[in-house]
Amino acid sequence: MPRNMAPANISSVQDLVQYNVADAAAVDLNAPPGYIERYIHSEIYRRFPGVKSVIHSHASTVIPYSITGVPLRACLHMTEFLGATTPVYDIAKYYESDSTRDLVIRNGHLGESLAACFGDSLEDTNQSESGVNDLKHSVVLMRGHGYTVASQGIEEYVYKAIYARENAAVQSTSLGLLAAYDSASGGRVPDIVSIHNDELVATGSIARTAWGRVWSLWVREVQAVGLYVHDD
């Protein structure tokens, strides 16, 4: 993971720190300070050995769905990974008596409770034939904080992180349109029509074919923007 710096400012391997999955401790005891919330990553990796990539985001378009009770649902043909429901992690349920109550995943206990949401519960220990704990969700919202994505590869998790944000923007616009129509007409209009359950598998197959295409575009954009610097 990056040392304690803005990810966009990473320019060389010296900006990265290796951590042990078991306890999120730095492999090199002399490593520079890292992120407090590295436990988000370590506990997901520990619980789901098949997961290879984890991303955490504070996208403001998604956060409203973590605090309003309005469920974030798959509204786009590119967001089947959100499924019929996207779980919301409320850290308040897992604070201990001496916890700093700042919504930050500061230790393994809180990281473990967040990781459990990807498999529904702390008691969920079902395993696939390969011995890898199965993810039931690839996106979990975090109350008043953001969201986390777990996946089996970098291209996949970047895609899901970006399109979760796009889905939230479209859903919010749709909810606003419905509210305006309802107010103007004085009548009740239908709810948002999200992706049907029987459409999730097929739309997911289509979306997976798009990962490589959009990934190559995003890589080119990073190469073309002067903000990002790479020191060999």
Phi and psi restraints in degrees (value plus and minus 20) as a CYANA .aco file:
   2 PRO   PHI     -85.1   -45.1
   2 PRO   PSI     130.5   170.5
   3 ARG   PHI     -86.9   -46.9
   3 ARG   PSI    -199.3  -159.3
   4 ASN   PHI     -91.1   -51.1
   4 ASN   PSI      60.9   100.9
   5 MET   PHI    -174.6  -134.6
   5 MET   PSI     143.2   183.2
   6 ALA   PHI     -84.1   -44.1
   6 ALA   PSI     108.3   148.3
   7 PRO   PHI     -73.8   -33.8
   7 PRO   PSI     -54.3   -14.3
   8 ALA   PHI     -84.7   -44.7
   8 ALA   PSI     -38.5     1.5
   9 ASN   PHI    -111.8   -71.8
   9 ASN   PSI     -20.7    19.3
  10 ILE   PHI     -83.8   -43.8
  10 ILE   PSI     111.2   151.2
  11 SER   PHI    -152.1  -112.1
  11 SER   PSI     -32.4     7.6
  12 SER   PHI    -175.7  -135.7
  12 SER   PSI     152.0   192.0
  13 VAL   PHI     -83.8   -43.8
  13 VAL   PSI     -42.8    -2.8
  14 GLN   PHI     -87.2   -47.2
  14 GLN   PSI     -35.3     4.7
  15 ASP   PHI    -108.0   -68.0
  15 ASP   PSI     -19.9    20.1
  16 LEU   PHI    -128.6   -88.6
  16 LEU   PSI     127.5   167.5
  17 VAL   PHI    -147.0  -107.0
  17 VAL   PSI     113.1   153.1
  18 GLN   PHI    -110.5   -70.5
  18 GLN   PSI     117.8   157.8
  19 TYR   PHI    -145.5  -105.5
  19 TYR   PSI     130.7   170.7
  20 ASN   PHI     -97.1   -57.1
  20 ASN   PSI     113.3   153.3
  21 VAL   PHI     -84.0   -44.0
  21 VAL   PSI     -55.4   -15.4
  22 ALA   PHI     -79.2   -39.2
  22 ALA   PSI     -58.8   -18.8
  23 ASP   PHI    -161.2  -121.2
  23 ASP   PSI     -12.1    27.9
  24 ALA   PHI      42.3    82.3
  24 ALA   PSI       0.5    40.5
  25 ALA   PHI    -105.0   -65.0
  25 ALA   PSI     124.5   164.5
  26 ALA   PHI     -84.0   -44.0
  26 ALA   PSI     117.9   157.9
  27 VAL   PHI     -83.7   -43.7
  27 VAL   PSI     -62.3   -22.3
  28 ASP   PHI    -113.4   -73.4
  28 ASP   PSI      95.0   135.0
  29 LEU   PHI     -84.2   -44.2
  29 LEU   PSI     -36.6     3.4
  30 ASN   PHI    -121.1   -81.1
  30 ASN   PSI      -5.4    34.6
  31 ALA   PHI     -85.2   -45.2
  31 ALA   PSI     131.5   171.5
  32 PRO   PHI     -86.4   -46.4
  32 PRO   PSI     140.8   180.8
  33 PRO   PHI     -75.8   -35.8
  33 PRO   PSI     123.7   163.7
  34 GLY   PHI    -138.2   -98.2
  34 GLY   PSI    -189.6  -149.6
  35 TYR   PHI     -92.0   -52.0
  35 TYR   PSI     119.4   159.4
  36 ILE   PHI     -80.5   -40.5
  36 ILE   PSI     -61.1   -21.1
  37 GLU   PHI    -105.2   -65.2
  37 GLU   PSI       4.1    44.1
  38 ARG   PHI     -82.1   -42.1
  38 ARG   PSI     -37.3     2.7
  39 TYR   PHI     -87.3   -47.3
  39 TYR   PSI     -43.4    -3.4
  40 ILE   PHI     -76.4   -36.4
  40 ILE   PSI     -68.0   -28.0
  41 HIS   PHI     -93.6   -53.6
  41 HIS   PSI     -69.2   -29.2
  42 SER   PHI     -82.0   -42.0
  42 SER   PSI     -59.9   -19.9
  43 GLU   PHI     -94.2   -54.2
  43 GLU   PSI     -51.7   -11.7
  44 ILE   PHI     -88.0   -48.0
  44 ILE   PSI     -64.5   -24.5
  45 TYR   PHI     -81.6   -41.6
  45 TYR   PSI     -58.1   -18.1
  46 ARG   PHI     -89.1   -49.1
  46 ARG   PSI     -59.8   -19.8
  47 ARG   PHI     -98.9   -58.9
  47 ARG   PSI     -53.7   -13.7
  48 PHE   PHI    -144.1  -104.1
  48 PHE   PSI      66.2   106.2
  49 PRO   PHI     -78.8   -38.8
  49 PRO   PSI     -42.3    -2.3
  50 GLY   PHI     -97.0   -57.0
  50 GLY   PSI     -33.9     6.1
  51 VAL   PHI     -96.7   -56.7
  51 VAL   PSI     111.0   151.0
  52 LYS   PHI    -134.5   -94.5
  52 LYS   PSI     -32.6     7.4
  53 SER   PHI    -164.6  -124.6
  53 SER   PSI     117.1   157.1
  54 VAL   PHI    -154.5  -114.5
  54 VAL   PSI     114.6   154.6
  55 ILE   PHI    -149.1  -109.1
  55 ILE   PSI     122.6   162.6
  56 HIS   PHI    -143.8  -103.8
  56 HIS   PSI     111.3   151.3
  57 SER   PHI    -152.8  -112.8
  57 SER   PSI     130.4   170.4
  58 HIS   PHI    -131.8   -91.8
  58 HIS   PSI       8.9    48.9
  59 ALA   PHI     -74.8   -34.8
  59 ALA   PSI     103.5   143.5
  60 SER   PHI     -88.7   -48.7
  60 SER   PSI     -42.7    -2.7
  61 THR   PHI     -91.7   -51.7
  61 THR   PSI     -43.5    -3.5
  62 VAL   PHI    -111.4   -71.4
  62 VAL   PSI     -53.6   -13.6
  63 ILE   PHI     -74.5   -34.5
  63 ILE   PSI     -57.7   -17.7
  64 PRO   PHI     -74.5   -34.5
  64 PRO   PSI     -49.2    -9.2
  65 TYR   PHI     -98.1   -58.1
  65 TYR   PSI     -24.8    15.2
  66 SER   PHI    -117.6   -77.6
  66 SER   PSI     -27.6    12.4
  67 ILE   PHI    -147.5  -107.5
  67 ILE   PSI     -25.6    14.4
  68 THR   PHI    -127.1   -87.1
  68 THR   PSI     -36.1     3.9
  69 GLY   PHI      65.3   105.3
  69 GLY   PSI     -25.4    14.6
  70 VAL   PHI     -98.7   -58.7
  70 VAL   PSI     100.8   140.8
  71 PRO   PHI     -93.4   -53.4
  71 PRO   PSI     119.0   159.0
  72 LEU   PHI    -103.0   -63.0
  72 LEU   PSI      99.6   139.6
  73 ARG   PHI    -142.6  -102.6
  73 ARG   PSI     137.7   177.7
  74 ALA   PHI     -89.2   -49.2
  74 ALA   PSI      89.0   129.0
  75 CYS   PHI    -127.9   -87.9
  75 CYS   PSI     -34.1     5.9
  76 LEU   PHI    -134.9   -94.9
  76 LEU   PSI     133.0   173.0
  77 HIS   PHI     -90.0   -50.0
  77 HIS   PSI     -26.9    13.1
  78 MET   PHI    -121.0   -81.0
  78 MET   PSI     -15.6    24.4
  79 THR   PHI    -146.3  -106.3
  79 THR   PSI      15.4    55.4
  80 GLU   PHI     -79.4   -39.4
  80 GLU   PSI     -43.6    -3.6
  81 PHE   PHI     -83.5   -43.5
  81 PHE   PSI     -37.4     2.6
  82 LEU   PHI     -94.3   -54.3
  82 LEU   PSI     -42.1    -2.1
  83 GLY   PHI      46.1    86.1
  83 GLY   PSI    -181.3  -141.3
  84 ALA   PHI     -95.2   -55.2
  84 ALA   PSI     -43.3    -3.3
  85 THR   PHI    -173.1  -133.1
  85 THR   PSI     126.9   166.9
  86 THR   PHI    -133.8   -93.8
  86 THR   PSI      96.7   136.7
  87 PRO   PHI     -85.0   -45.0
  87 PRO   PSI     131.0   171.0
  88 VAL   PHI    -136.7   -96.7
  88 VAL   PSI     104.0   144.0
  89 TYR   PHI    -111.3   -71.3
  89 TYR   PSI     102.4   142.4
  90 ASP   PHI    -128.6   -88.6
  90 ASP   PSI      84.9   124.9
  91 ILE   PHI     -81.3   -41.3
  91 ILE   PSI     -44.8    -4.8
  92 ALA   PHI     -79.1   -39.1
  92 ALA   PSI     -46.2    -6.2
  93 LYS   PHI     -93.5   -53.5
  93 LYS   PSI     -34.0     6.0
  94 TYR   PHI    -141.3  -101.3
  94 TYR   PSI     -18.5    21.5
  95 TYR   PHI     -80.0   -40.0
  95 TYR   PSI     123.4   163.4
  96 GLU   PHI    -118.3   -78.3
  96 GLU   PSI     151.4   191.4
  97 SER   PHI     -78.0   -38.0
  97 SER   PSI     -51.8   -11.8
  98 ASP   PHI    -123.1   -83.1
  98 ASP   PSI      -6.1    33.9
  99 SER   PHI     -89.8   -49.8
  99 SER   PSI     124.6   164.6
 100 THR   PHI     -99.8   -59.8
 100 THR   PSI      95.8   135.8
 101 ARG   PHI    -109.4   -69.4
 101 ARG   PSI      49.5    89.5
 102 ASP   PHI    -139.9   -99.9
 102 ASP   PSI      -4.4    35.6
 103 LEU   PHI      48.5    88.5
 103 LEU   PSI      -9.1    30.9
 104 VAL   PHI    -119.3   -79.3
 104 VAL   PSI     116.6   156.6
 105 ILE   PHI     -99.0   -59.0
 105 ILE   PSI      71.0   111.0
 106 ARG   PHI    -115.1   -75.1
 106 ARG   PSI     -30.0    10.0
 107 ASN   PHI    -173.2  -133.2
 107 ASN   PSI     154.7   194.7
 108 GLY   PHI     -84.6   -44.6
 108 GLY   PSI     -53.5   -13.5
 109 HIS   PHI     -80.4   -40.4
 109 HIS   PSI     -68.0   -28.0
 110 LEU   PHI     -90.0   -50.0
 110 LEU   PSI     -57.7   -17.7
 111 GLY   PHI     -82.2   -42.2
 111 GLY   PSI     -59.3   -19.3
 112 GLU   PHI     -84.1   -44.1
 112 GLU   PSI     -61.0   -21.0
 113 SER   PHI     -87.5   -47.5
 113 SER   PSI     -54.8   -14.8
 114 LEU   PHI     -88.6   -48.6
 114 LEU   PSI     -66.2   -26.2
 115 ALA   PHI     -77.7   -37.7
 115 ALA   PSI     -54.4   -14.4
 116 ALA   PHI     -81.6   -41.6
 116 ALA   PSI     -48.7    -8.7
 117 CYS   PHI     -84.8   -44.8
 117 CYS   PSI     -44.5    -4.5
 118 PHE   PHI     -93.5   -53.5
 118 PHE   PSI     -36.8     3.2
 119 GLY   PHI    -139.8   -99.8
 119 GLY   PSI      -5.3    34.7
 120 ASP   PHI      68.6   108.6
 120 ASP   PSI     -61.5   -21.5
 121 SER   PHI    -180.7  -140.7
 121 SER   PSI     143.9   183.9
 122 LEU   PHI     -83.7   -43.7
 122 LEU   PSI     -45.4    -5.4
 123 GLU   PHI    -106.4   -66.4
 123 GLU   PSI     -27.5    12.5
 124 ASP   PHI     -97.8   -57.8
 124 ASP   PSI      85.1   125.1
 125 THR   PHI    -142.5  -102.5
 125 THR   PSI       1.8    41.8
 126 ASN   PHI     -80.7   -40.7
 126 ASN   PSI     120.6   160.6
 127 GLN   PHI    -146.4  -106.4
 127 GLN   PSI     128.0   168.0
 128 SER   PHI     -96.6   -56.6
 128 SER   PSI     155.3   195.3
 129 GLU   PHI     -82.3   -42.3
 129 GLU   PSI     -44.3    -4.3
 130 SER   PHI    -101.4   -61.4
 130 SER   PSI     -23.1    16.9
 131 GLY   PHI      63.8   103.8
 131 GLY   PSI     -10.5    29.5
 132 VAL   PHI    -120.0   -80.0
 132 VAL   PSI     106.4   146.4
 133 ASN   PHI     -77.9   -37.9
 133 ASN   PSI     111.4   151.4
 134 ASP   PHI    -100.9   -60.9
 134 ASP   PSI     112.4   152.4
 135 LEU   PHI     -94.4   -54.4
 135 LEU   PSI     111.1   151.1
 136 LYS   PHI    -117.7   -77.7
 136 LYS   PSI     -39.9     0.1
 137 HIS   PHI    -158.3  -118.3
 137 HIS   PSI     123.0   163.0
 138 SER   PHI    -123.0   -83.0
 138 SER   PSI     -30.2     9.8
 139 VAL   PHI    -150.7  -110.7
 139 VAL   PSI     111.6   151.6
 140 VAL   PHI    -149.3  -109.3
 140 VAL   PSI     107.2   147.2
 141 LEU   PHI    -100.5   -60.5
 141 LEU   PSI     132.6   172.6
 142 MET   PHI    -145.2  -105.2
 142 MET   PSI     100.4   140.4
 143 ARG   PHI     -72.0   -32.0
 143 ARG   PSI     103.6   143.6
 144 GLY   PHI      40.5    80.5
 144 GLY   PSI       0.1    40.1
 145 HIS   PHI    -152.4  -112.4
 145 HIS   PSI     -73.4   -33.4
 146 GLY   PHI     138.5   178.5
 146 GLY   PSI    -157.2  -117.2
 147 TYR   PHI    -176.4  -136.4
 147 TYR   PSI     142.2   182.2
 148 THR   PHI    -150.0  -110.0
 148 THR   PSI     121.6   161.6
 149 VAL   PHI    -141.5  -101.5
 149 VAL   PSI     114.5   154.5
 150 ALA   PHI    -141.6  -101.6
 150 ALA   PSI     117.8   157.8
 151 SER   PHI    -176.1  -136.1
 151 SER   PSI    -197.5  -157.5
 152 GLN   PHI    -119.6   -79.6
 152 GLN   PSI     -14.0    26.0
 153 GLY   PHI    -188.5  -148.5
 153 GLY   PSI     140.2   180.2
 154 ILE   PHI     -84.9   -44.9
 154 ILE   PSI     -66.2   -26.2
 155 GLU   PHI     -78.5   -38.5
 155 GLU   PSI     -61.6   -21.6
 156 GLU   PHI     -85.6   -45.6
 156 GLU   PSI     -66.0   -26.0
 157 TYR   PHI     -93.9   -53.9
 157 TYR   PSI     -51.5   -11.5
 158 VAL   PHI     -86.7   -46.7
 158 VAL   PSI     -63.6   -23.6
 159 TYR   PHI     -76.8   -36.8
 159 TYR   PSI     -68.7   -28.7
 160 LYS   PHI     -87.8   -47.8
 160 LYS   PSI     -57.6   -17.6
 161 ALA   PHI     -83.6   -43.6
 161 ALA   PSI     -63.4   -23.4
 162 ILE   PHI     -90.4   -50.4
 162 ILE   PSI     -63.7   -23.7
 163 TYR   PHI     -97.0   -57.0
 163 TYR   PSI     -42.1    -2.1
 164 ALA   PHI     -83.7   -43.7
 164 ALA   PSI     -60.7   -20.7
 165 ARG   PHI     -85.0   -45.0
 165 ARG   PSI     -63.2   -23.2
 166 GLU   PHI     -83.6   -43.6
 166 GLU   PSI     -61.1   -21.1
 167 ASN   PHI     -81.6   -41.6
 167 ASN   PSI     -63.5   -23.5
 168 ALA   PHI     -81.4   -41.4
 168 ALA   PSI     -60.4   -20.4
 169 ALA   PHI     -84.5   -44.5
 169 ALA   PSI     -64.2   -24.2
 170 VAL   PHI     -85.2   -45.2
 170 VAL   PSI     -63.0   -23.0
 171 GLN   PHI     -84.9   -44.9
 171 GLN   PSI     -60.9   -20.9
 172 SER   PHI     -84.7   -44.7
 172 SER   PSI     -61.8   -21.8
 173 THR   PHI     -81.6   -41.6
 173 THR   PSI     -61.1   -21.1
 174 SER   PHI     -85.7   -45.7
 174 SER   PSI     -61.8   -21.8
 175 LEU   PHI     -83.3   -43.3
 175 LEU   PSI     -59.5   -19.5
 176 GLY   PHI     -85.1   -45.1
 176 GLY   PSI     -59.7   -19.7
 177 LEU   PHI     -84.5   -44.5
 177 LEU   PSI     -63.3   -23.3
 178 LEU   PHI     -82.2   -42.2
 178 LEU   PSI     -62.1   -22.1
 179 ALA   PHI     -84.8   -44.8
 179 ALA   PSI     -60.5   -20.5
 180 ALA   PHI     -86.3   -46.3
 180 ALA   PSI     -61.7   -21.7
 181 TYR   PHI     -85.7   -45.7
 181 TYR   PSI     -62.8   -22.8
 182 ASP   PHI     -81.3   -41.3
 182 ASP   PSI     -62.9   -22.9
 183 SER   PHI     -87.5   -47.5
 183 SER   PSI     -60.6   -20.6
 184 ALA   PHI     -93.6   -53.6
 184 ALA   PSI     -55.8   -15.8
 185 SER   PHI    -108.7   -68.7
 185 SER   PSI     -39.9     0.1
 186 GLY   PHI      54.3    94.3
 186 GLY   PSI     -13.1    26.9
 187 GLY   PHI    -144.2  -104.2
 187 GLY   PSI     146.5   186.5
 188 ARG   PHI    -108.2   -68.2
 188 ARG   PSI     110.6   150.6
 189 VAL   PHI    -125.9   -85.9
 189 VAL   PSI     141.0   181.0
 190 PRO   PHI     -81.4   -41.4
 190 PRO   PSI     138.9   178.9
 191 ASP   PHI     -93.2   -53.2
 191 ASP   PSI     150.1   190.1
 192 ILE   PHI     -80.1   -40.1
 192 ILE   PSI     117.2   157.2
 193 VAL   PHI    -114.3   -74.3
 193 VAL   PSI      84.1   124.1
 194 SER   PHI    -108.6   -68.6
 194 SER   PSI     157.7   197.7
 195 ILE   PHI     -81.7   -41.7
 195 ILE   PSI     109.3   149.3
 196 HIS   PHI     -88.8   -48.8
 196 HIS   PSI     131.2   171.2
 197 ASN   PHI     -76.0   -36.0
 197 ASN   PSI     -57.1   -17.1
 198 ASP   PHI     -99.9   -59.9
 198 ASP   PSI     -19.4    20.6
 199 GLU   PHI    -123.1   -83.1
 199 GLU   PSI     -30.8     9.2
 200 LEU   PHI     -83.4   -43.4
 200 LEU   PSI     -64.0   -24.0
 201 VAL   PHI     -84.7   -44.7
 201 VAL   PSI     -67.8   -27.8
 202 ALA   PHI     -86.8   -46.8
 202 ALA   PSI     -62.2   -22.2
 203 THR   PHI     -87.7   -47.7
 203 THR   PSI     -51.2   -11.2
 204 GLY   PHI     -85.1   -45.1
 204 GLY   PSI     -58.8   -18.8
 205 SER   PHI     -84.1   -44.1
 205 SER   PSI     -61.1   -21.1
 206 ILE   PHI     -84.5   -44.5
 206 ILE   PSI     -64.2   -24.2
 207 ALA   PHI     -81.6   -41.6
 207 ALA   PSI     -59.7   -19.7
 208 ARG   PHI     -83.4   -43.4
 208 ARG   PSI     -48.7    -8.7
 209 THR   PHI     -92.7   -52.7
 209 THR   PSI     -36.3     3.7
 210 ALA   PHI    -111.1   -71.1
 210 ALA   PSI     -33.3     6.7
 211 TRP   PHI     -74.8   -34.8
 211 TRP   PSI     -70.6   -30.6
 212 GLY   PHI     -83.1   -43.1
 212 GLY   PSI     -57.8   -17.8
 213 ARG   PHI     -86.0   -46.0
 213 ARG   PSI     -69.9   -29.9
 214 VAL   PHI     -92.4   -52.4
 214 VAL   PSI     -51.4   -11.4
 215 TRP   PHI     -81.6   -41.6
 215 TRP   PSI     -63.3   -23.3
 216 SER   PHI     -83.1   -43.1
 216 SER   PSI     -54.6   -14.6
 217 LEU   PHI     -86.9   -46.9
 217 LEU   PSI     -65.8   -25.8
 218 TRP   PHI     -83.6   -43.6
 218 TRP   PSI     -58.6   -18.6
 219 VAL   PHI     -82.4   -42.4
 219 VAL   PSI     -63.0   -23.0
 220 ARG   PHI     -85.3   -45.3
 220 ARG   PSI     -57.7   -17.7
 221 GLU   PHI     -82.8   -42.8
 221 GLU   PSI     -62.0   -22.0
 222 VAL   PHI     -82.7   -42.7
 222 VAL   PSI     -61.2   -21.2
 223 GLN   PHI     -84.6   -44.6
 223 GLN   PSI     -51.2   -11.2
 224 ALA   PHI    -108.5   -68.5
 224 ALA   PSI     -33.7     6.3
 225 VAL   PHI    -113.2   -73.2
 225 VAL   PSI     108.9   148.9
 226 GLY   PHI     -87.2   -47.2
 226 GLY   PSI     -34.7     5.3
 227 LEU   PHI     -80.5   -40.5
 227 LEU   PSI     -57.6   -17.6
 228 TYR   PHI    -110.9   -70.9
 228 TYR   PSI     109.3   149.3
 229 VAL   PHI    -145.2  -105.2
 229 VAL   PSI     116.2   156.2
 230 HIS   PHI    -142.6  -102.6
 230 HIS   PSI      94.8   134.8
 231 ASP   PHI    -118.8   -78.8
 231 ASP   PSI      95.4   135.4
